[in-house]
Amino acid sequence: MATSTSLHVWILIPFELLYLLLLTVVVQFRSLIRLLIPSEPKSIQGEIILVTGGAKGIGRLVCHKLVEKEKNLTLVIWDVNEKATSETVLELKSLGVKNVYAFQVDVSQRAQVEKTARKVRAEIGESVKEEVRRYPSKPNISFTTIYPIGIPTDFIAGVNIDMDRYKFLNNMLTPEFVASEIVEGVLAGKEHIYIPRSARFIRYITDNMPSEVTRKLFDFVGVPMEL
């Protein structure tokens, strides 16, 4: 019986590999089409959008730009700074958004995140709970991860980046530009947003280099690896 099962598995492997290969081709082709012919931005009317770090800096700008696109939505702001969070809520409500909720949470603390997530579901998320109930394996909840490089915020204040030899790499991006790119990416349904877009290529190169070579490359260009 065990031999028969093992044989069955071995027979399926070539077909599974072929399926994965074909799927890769289809997905890459679809990505190319989307790159050449961008799709229409999705509507966020009536949506619930959670912005982590939404009380200051780029997160706050993202909230404002979302409101510029649509006022009939629910914004949930998570931030560690309670005072800044309250101020941002007042700003957004003054712009015409009725449903703005703020929660003080340090997203680096797992326990706080889980506790706050339960509070969000209890106080706001009837629609979220309904989505999870109807589609437990694939709820209509999407996540967007941002990969920013070279943005002049408090996070990198005081970092000395010497790129005199490579001035084309030294175009520090403005928070306003970054916020716009994030919102456009969210409306386009992207899961990963690289800012600037060349950062995607840079990450691909560094991910496929030995770590020692990557460190030397960053030293050569003059950028701390932490950025």
N, C-alpha and C positions, 0 to 999 in steps of 0.2 A: 504493500500500500504506500509506504514512504517513498519507494523507488518510483512508483507511478506518479506520485505528486511532484517529485523532483523533476522528472522528465517533462511533465506538463509545464512546469515553471520555465525550464530551459527552452522549450519550444516557443513559449510566449515572448521571451526576451527580445529576439530580433524584431518582432512585430511592434513591441512597445518602443524600442529604440527608433524604428522607422516612424512611428507615430510622433514621437518627440521631435524628430528631425523635421517632419512636415509641419508640425505645429510651430516650430521655430521660424521656418520660412514664412509661414502665413502671418505670424505676429510681426516679424520684421518688415514684411511687405506692407502690412496695415499701418505700421509706424511711419514708413516712408510716405505713404499716401497722405496721412495726417499732417506730415511735415510740409508736403507740397500743397495740400489743399486743407487748410485749417478748418475745423468744424465750427459751427455756430456756438457761442458761449451758452452754457446751460442756464436756465432760470433758477434763481435762488429765492423766488417768492415763496413765503411760507416755510422756508427751511429753518432748521436749528443749526447754528454754526458755533462751534466752540473754538476760541482762540486762546492758546496758552501764551502767557506773557503778554496779554493784550492790554495792559494798563500803561505801558511805557514804550518808548522807542518804536521799532518797526511793528511790533504787535499792535500798538495803539493806532498807528497809521493804517494798518491792514483793516482794523475795525472801521475807521473812517471811510476808507475806500469801498468797503463792502456796503456801507450805508449810502454812499454816492450811487451805487448800482441799484440798490433795492432797499426800501424802508420797511416793507412788509415782511419782516423776518424776525427771528429770535436770535439774539446774540448772547452767548455765554462766555464770560471772561474769567479766566483763571490767572491769577498773578499773586506773587508773594507780598507785594506792596499794597496793603489795605487802603491807605490814603489815596494813592494814585488810581487804584481801581475804582473807588467811589467817585473821584473826579471824572474819570473817563465815562462812567455810567451817566453822570449828569450831562456831559458834553453830547453823548450820543442821543440821549432823550431829547435834548434841546434841538437836535437835527430832525426830529420827527419819528424816531424809533420808539415804539411803546414797550416792546419786550426786550429789555436788556437786564441780564442778571450777572452778578459778580460774586465770585468765591475766592477767598484768600487761601491759596494752596501753594506749597513748594513742590513743583513737579519732579524734583530730584528725590523726594521722599515717597516711596511706594505706598506706605500706609496712608499718607495724606491723600494721595491720588485716588486710592480705592475708596476711602471714606467720602471724599468730595464727589466722586462719581455716583455713589449711592444717593447723596443729597440731590444731585442734579436730576437723577431719575425720579426721585420722590417729589421734588418741587416743580420740575419743568417737564420731564420727559414722558408724558403720557403717549405722545406720538412715537417716541423712541421705543417705549415698551411695546407698543402695538407692532412696530416693525419687527422687533426681535421675536415677538410671539408668532407673527405670521410667517416670518422667514428666519427660523432659528439658525439655519446653516449659512444663509446669505442675507442678512439684514441689509436694508438700503442705507448703510452707513459707510461713508468713504473717509479715508485719511490721506492727508497730503504732508509729505516730509520735505523740508527745505534744506538745501545745501548751499549756504552763502559763503563767498570768499571776498575779502577785501572791502568790508563795509565799515565806515567810520562811526562806530557806536562806542558807548562806554565800555563794552566788552573788551575792545582792543585798544582802549585809550592808553597811551604811554608806550605802546609797542613800536619799536623803531624798525621800520621796514626799509631796507636799503636796496633800491632797484635802479640805481642810476644807469647801469649798463643795459637795463631792459625796461625802458620807460613805457613801452606798450603794455607791460604787465602791471603798471603802477596806476591804473585808472581806478581810483577808489570810487565805489558806487555810493550814490546818495541813498539814505533811508527811504525817501519818497519813491525813487526808481525801484528799489527792492520791493517795497510794499505793492506797487503796481504790478510787478512781475508775479508776485505771489498770488494776488487776486485773479489775474488773468489765467494763471495756471490752475487755480481752483475751479474757475468757471469753465475751463477746458477739460476738467475731469482728470487732471494729471495726478499721479500718485507721488512722483518725485519731481522736484523743481530745482534745477541747478542755476545758481546766480553767481556770476554771469553764466551764460549758456556754455561757454567754453570750459567751465568747471567740470562738466560731465566728461569731456575728453581727458582733462587732467586727472580726474579720479580713475578713469579707466587705465591710463598709463601707469599711475602710481600703484594701483591695486595689482598690476601684473609685473611689478618690479620687485626684486629682493628688497627687504626693509632697509638694509644698509645702503643700497644704491639710492633709495628714496630719500633717506636722511641727507646723503651727500648732495642730492639734487636740490633740496630745499636750502641747504647751506650755501650752495653755489649761487642760487638766485637771490638769497637773502631773506627768505620768508620762514618764520618759526613754524615747525611742523604742526603745532597745536592749532594754527589757523586753517 
